[in-house]
Amino acid sequence: FDAALIADQLRCAGVIEAVRVSRLGYPQRYSHNQFISRYRILGMKALKKKKNCPKKFNPAKALVHAVKGSLKVDDNQDDIGIQVGKSKVFLKREAYDALER
């Protein structure tokens, strides 16, 4: 394999640009189960509290809400960079770095 030729082909096909744009948005993506198993320890109290609630319980949303509250550094900072989708949780680089500290 010729690395320079492969990189040139990927660049011409737009693959490298698509990867760059993807990484600028929400580069870390976890399924709900993966996110819960990885970061459960950060929101145990909130998960236990919400589990006893009679409303429909979505543990991924409850965990994200708990994690967002603990990660906010500034009062002006509304969006820490974590979003919950239908089947995945999306993290921006800053949120991922803060969670991994």
MODELLER restraints for C-alpha pairs under 7 A, 6 or more apart:
rsr = mdl.restraints
at = mdl.atoms
rsr.add(forms.Gaussian(group=physical.xy_distance, feature=features.Distance(at['CA:10:A'], at['CA:16:A']), mean=6.01, stdev=0.5))
rsr.add(forms.Gaussian(group=physical.xy_distance, feature=features.Distance(at['CA:25:A'], at['CA:92:A']), mean=6.40, stdev=0.5))
rsr.add(forms.Gaussian(group=physical.xy_distance, feature=features.Distance(at['CA:26:A'], at['CA:90:A']), mean=5.70, stdev=0.5))
rsr.add(forms.Gaussian(group=physical.xy_distance, feature=features.Distance(at['CA:26:A'], at['CA:91:A']), mean=5.21, stdev=0.5))
rsr.add(forms.Gaussian(group=physical.xy_distance, feature=features.Distance(at['CA:26:A'], at['CA:92:A']), mean=4.45, stdev=0.5))
rsr.add(forms.Gaussian(group=physical.xy_distance, feature=features.Distance(at['CA:27:A'], at['CA:91:A']), mean=6.63, stdev=0.5))
rsr.add(forms.Gaussian(group=physical.xy_distance, feature=features.Distance(at['CA:27:A'], at['CA:92:A']), mean=6.08, stdev=0.5))
rsr.add(forms.Gaussian(group=physical.xy_distance, feature=features.Distance(at['CA:27:A'], at['CA:93:A']), mean=6.65, stdev=0.5))
rsr.add(forms.Gaussian(group=physical.xy_distance, feature=features.Distance(at['CA:28:A'], at['CA:90:A']), mean=5.91, stdev=0.5))
rsr.add(forms.Gaussian(group=physical.xy_distance, feature=features.Distance(at['CA:28:A'], at['CA:91:A']), mean=5.09, stdev=0.5))
rsr.add(forms.Gaussian(group=physical.xy_distance, feature=features.Distance(at['CA:28:A'], at['CA:92:A']), mean=6.57, stdev=0.5))
rsr.add(forms.Gaussian(group=physical.xy_distance, feature=features.Distance(at['CA:29:A'], at['CA:88:A']), mean=6.51, stdev=0.5))
rsr.add(forms.Gaussian(group=physical.xy_distance, feature=features.Distance(at['CA:29:A'], at['CA:89:A']), mean=5.79, stdev=0.5))
rsr.add(forms.Gaussian(group=physical.xy_distance, feature=features.Distance(at['CA:29:A'], at['CA:90:A']), mean=4.74, stdev=0.5))
rsr.add(forms.Gaussian(group=physical.xy_distance, feature=features.Distance(at['CA:29:A'], at['CA:91:A']), mean=6.38, stdev=0.5))
rsr.add(forms.Gaussian(group=physical.xy_distance, feature=features.Distance(at['CA:30:A'], at['CA:88:A']), mean=5.41, stdev=0.5))
rsr.add(forms.Gaussian(group=physical.xy_distance, feature=features.Distance(at['CA:30:A'], at['CA:89:A']), mean=5.26, stdev=0.5))
rsr.add(forms.Gaussian(group=physical.xy_distance, feature=features.Distance(at['CA:30:A'], at['CA:90:A']), mean=6.64, stdev=0.5))
rsr.add(forms.Gaussian(group=physical.xy_distance, feature=features.Distance(at['CA:31:A'], at['CA:87:A']), mean=5.87, stdev=0.5))
rsr.add(forms.Gaussian(group=physical.xy_distance, feature=features.Distance(at['CA:31:A'], at['CA:88:A']), mean=4.17, stdev=0.5))
rsr.add(forms.Gaussian(group=physical.xy_distance, feature=features.Distance(at['CA:31:A'], at['CA:89:A']), mean=6.09, stdev=0.5))
rsr.add(forms.Gaussian(group=physical.xy_distance, feature=features.Distance(at['CA:32:A'], at['CA:60:A']), mean=5.64, stdev=0.5))
rsr.add(forms.Gaussian(group=physical.xy_distance, feature=features.Distance(at['CA:32:A'], at['CA:87:A']), mean=6.03, stdev=0.5))
rsr.add(forms.Gaussian(group=physical.xy_distance, feature=features.Distance(at['CA:32:A'], at['CA:88:A']), mean=5.25, stdev=0.5))
rsr.add(forms.Gaussian(group=physical.xy_distance, feature=features.Distance(at['CA:32:A'], at['CA:89:A']), mean=6.14, stdev=0.5))
rsr.add(forms.Gaussian(group=physical.xy_distance, feature=features.Distance(at['CA:35:A'], at['CA:89:A']), mean=6.93, stdev=0.5))
rsr.add(forms.Gaussian(group=physical.xy_distance, feature=features.Distance(at['CA:36:A'], at['CA:60:A']), mean=6.21, stdev=0.5))
rsr.add(forms.Gaussian(group=physical.xy_distance, feature=features.Distance(at['CA:42:A'], at['CA:67:A']), mean=6.58, stdev=0.5))
rsr.add(forms.Gaussian(group=physical.xy_distance, feature=features.Distance(at['CA:43:A'], at['CA:63:A']), mean=5.59, stdev=0.5))
rsr.add(forms.Gaussian(group=physical.xy_distance, feature=features.Distance(at['CA:43:A'], at['CA:66:A']), mean=5.59, stdev=0.5))
rsr.add(forms.Gaussian(group=physical.xy_distance, feature=features.Distance(at['CA:43:A'], at['CA:67:A']), mean=6.39, stdev=0.5))
rsr.add(forms.Gaussian(group=physical.xy_distance, feature=features.Distance(at['CA:46:A'], at['CA:62:A']), mean=6.73, stdev=0.5))
rsr.add(forms.Gaussian(group=physical.xy_distance, feature=features.Distance(at['CA:46:A'], at['CA:63:A']), mean=6.90, stdev=0.5))
rsr.add(forms.Gaussian(group=physical.xy_distance, feature=features.Distance(at['CA:46:A'], at['CA:66:A']), mean=6.22, stdev=0.5))
rsr.add(forms.Gaussian(group=physical.xy_distance, feature=features.Distance(at['CA:47:A'], at['CA:59:A']), mean=6.51, stdev=0.5))
rsr.add(forms.Gaussian(group=physical.xy_distance, feature=features.Distance(at['CA:47:A'], at['CA:62:A']), mean=6.29, stdev=0.5))
rsr.add(forms.Gaussian(group=physical.xy_distance, feature=features.Distance(at['CA:47:A'], at['CA:63:A']), mean=6.43, stdev=0.5))
rsr.add(forms.Gaussian(group=physical.xy_distance, feature=features.Distance(at['CA:50:A'], at['CA:57:A']), mean=6.90, stdev=0.5))
rsr.add(forms.Gaussian(group=physical.xy_distance, feature=features.Distance(at['CA:51:A'], at['CA:57:A']), mean=6.46, stdev=0.5))
rsr.add(forms.Gaussian(group=physical.xy_distance, feature=features.Distance(at['CA:61:A'], at['CA:84:A']), mean=6.56, stdev=0.5))
rsr.add(forms.Gaussian(group=physical.xy_distance, feature=features.Distance(at['CA:68:A'], at['CA:80:A']), mean=6.66, stdev=0.5))
rsr.add(forms.Gaussian(group=physical.xy_distance, feature=features.Distance(at['CA:72:A'], at['CA:80:A']), mean=6.68, stdev=0.5))
rsr.add(forms.Gaussian(group=physical.xy_distance, feature=features.Distance(at['CA:80:A'], at['CA:95:A']), mean=6.06, stdev=0.5))
rsr.add(forms.Gaussian(group=physical.xy_distance, feature=features.Distance(at['CA:81:A'], at['CA:91:A']), mean=5.65, stdev=0.5))
rsr.add(forms.Gaussian(group=physical.xy_distance, feature=features.Distance(at['CA:81:A'], at['CA:92:A']), mean=4.91, stdev=0.5))
rsr.add(forms.Gaussian(group=physical.xy_distance, feature=features.Distance(at['CA:81:A'], at['CA:94:A']), mean=6.99, stdev=0.5))
rsr.add(forms.Gaussian(group=physical.xy_distance, feature=features.Distance(at['CA:81:A'], at['CA:95:A']), mean=5.46, stdev=0.5))
rsr.add(forms.Gaussian(group=physical.xy_distance, feature=features.Distance(at['CA:82:A'], at['CA:90:A']), mean=5.64, stdev=0.5))
rsr.add(forms.Gaussian(group=physical.xy_distance, feature=features.Distance(at['CA:82:A'], at['CA:91:A']), mean=4.60, stdev=0.5))
rsr.add(forms.Gaussian(group=physical.xy_distance, feature=features.Distance(at['CA:82:A'], at['CA:92:A']), mean=6.47, stdev=0.5))
rsr.add(forms.Gaussian(group=physical.xy_distance, feature=features.Distance(at['CA:82:A'], at['CA:95:A']), mean=6.60, stdev=0.5))
rsr.add(forms.Gaussian(group=physical.xy_distance, feature=features.Distance(at['CA:83:A'], at['CA:89:A']), mean=5.82, stdev=0.5))
rsr.add(forms.Gaussian(group=physical.xy_distance, feature=features.Distance(at['CA:83:A'], at['CA:90:A']), mean=5.11, stdev=0.5))
rsr.add(forms.Gaussian(group=physical.xy_distance, feature=features.Distance(at['CA:83:A'], at['CA:91:A']), mean=6.59, stdev=0.5))
rsr.add(forms.Gaussian(group=physical.xy_distance, feature=features.Distance(at['CA:84:A'], at['CA:90:A']), mean=6.28, stdev=0.5))
